[in-house]
Amino acid sequence: MKSKQHIGTSVVHAGVPAPEQGHPFVESPTFASTYHLSGDTENAQHQYARFSNPTWQALETGLSELEGGETVIFPSGMAAAAAILSSLVSSGDTLVLPADGYFATRAYALEFLTPNGVNVQLVPTLELLDFDYTHVRMVLIETPSNPLLDVVDISALSAKVHAAGGLLAIDNTTLTMLGQQPLALGADISMAADTKALNGHSDVVFGHVSAKDTTLIERIRLWRKLAGNIPGPMETWLVHRGLATLDLRLERMTASAQQVAEMLVQHSAVKYLRYPGLTSDPSHAIAQKQMDHFGFIISFDLSSQALADKFLQTCSILFEATSFGGVHTMAERRARWGTDDVPEGLVRLSVGCERVEDILAGIEKALAGLED
Ligand SMILES: Cc1ncc(COP(=O)(O)O)c(C=O)c1O
């Protein structure tokens, strides 16, 4: 019997065409908006580019295999979240979101769903397992949460939500399917902003949604087709290209993040630090149970806005940016947006693919400079 290959191997081959003599190893993007279409439309593979596209199909095939559920791609992570919420939640339904997750998902729900009769409940990540889900239609959470990295037991939460008749969706952006498999853990839907680690090169905005239940995914696909919220072929092709090195990049980034977190947590300038890979972290036990790596994001408090800003401006190894998951180490002071309830000095650091000795040296030098 053929043994099951590691997902890190599958990611290299995902969605790549079967070998055919004289055919390209990897297909190029298809830019057509229009396809030859005469007579009976049912049997035409591609009819019009808002409905389907061969470049989408290749990436969706690969992501479906990796997620363990059928996948629909979107032009951004927020388009993926909006597709889930707009197609599966209606007036009169109750929607539960984390009070401390990515702010734009909350903002979308409060701006566009609350006025249309959806009861939006915001629950702190650490209280999700104690919440009463009676009459809740949908729960869309992040684990680890962004930016404070609290981890929720997906199996336990899915049992609770399902017992009450609801649907559980996981935003898996911070780990990707190589770090956590939401569908295998019992969630109904797995989504991600592929803008981050999955593409990994900070050059594309993208997202996807996966589900095992075909009725859910067909509804989401229909929403994409009718709302016209479709990804471009070039972006799709670039994400597929980035996907092949996801395991390789994550191996470097997560191993380096562990070393950086171990250095930072000992440092006198760091007041508070979260990284699920540290045995001292409140999330460590559950992270070890359900995650295959501990991620590349570290959140730490440098006590004040002034010290955090000085660190960010003087740390030569990192770029200041409001993103994460790319090959470049980047960081920001999260409170600068005024959207997250976090300390003024909280830095969210995304460890990249540079050599770890240079990352450690750059950070240590900038921290030493805070004492001047
Ligand atoms: C956890 C999470 N989900 C969704 C999004 C939205 O993704 P995008 O910026 O691609 O719309 C982000 C963006 O930062 C995110 O961090």
The ligand as an SDF file (V2000), in Angstrom:
LIG
                    3D

 16 16  0  0  0  0  0  0  0  0999 V2000
   -6.6000   37.0990   10.3270 C   0  0  0  0  0  0  0  0  0  0  0  0
   -6.9250   37.8950    9.0960 C   0  0  0  0  0  0  0  0  0  0  0  0
   -8.0140   37.5830    8.3860 N   0  0  0  0  0  0  0  0  0  0  0  0
   -8.3480   38.2690    7.2720 C   0  0  0  0  0  0  0  0  0  0  0  0
   -7.5740   39.3240    6.8310 C   0  0  0  0  0  0  0  0  0  0  0  0
   -7.9890   40.0780    5.5990 C   0  0  0  0  0  0  0  0  0  0  0  0
   -7.1590   39.7800    4.5310 O   0  0  0  0  0  0  0  0  0  0  0  0
   -6.9620   40.7620    3.2610 P   0  0  0  0  0  0  0  0  0  0  0  0
   -6.1310   41.9030    3.7300 O   0  0  0  0  0  0  0  0  0  0  0  0
   -6.3170   39.8920    2.2500 O   0  0  0  0  0  0  0  0  0  0  0  0
   -8.3240   41.1980    2.8380 O   0  0  0  0  0  0  0  0  0  0  0  0
   -6.4270   39.6700    7.5220 C   0  0  0  0  0  0  0  0  0  0  0  0
   -5.5880   40.7970    7.0590 C   0  0  0  0  0  0  0  0  0  0  0  0
   -4.7050   41.2490    7.7500 O   0  0  0  0  0  0  0  0  0  0  0  0
   -6.0930   38.9480    8.6970 C   0  0  0  0  0  0  0  0  0  0  0  0
   -5.0190   39.2740    9.4230 O   0  0  0  0  0  0  0  0  0  0  0  0
  1  2  1  0
  2  3  1  0
  2 15  2  0
  3  4  2  0
  4  5  1  0
  5  6  1  0
  5 12  2  0
  6  7  1  0
  7  8  1  0
  8  9  2  0
  8 10  1  0
  8 11  1  0
 12 13  1  0
 12 15  1  0
 13 14  2  0
 15 16  1  0
M  END
$$$$
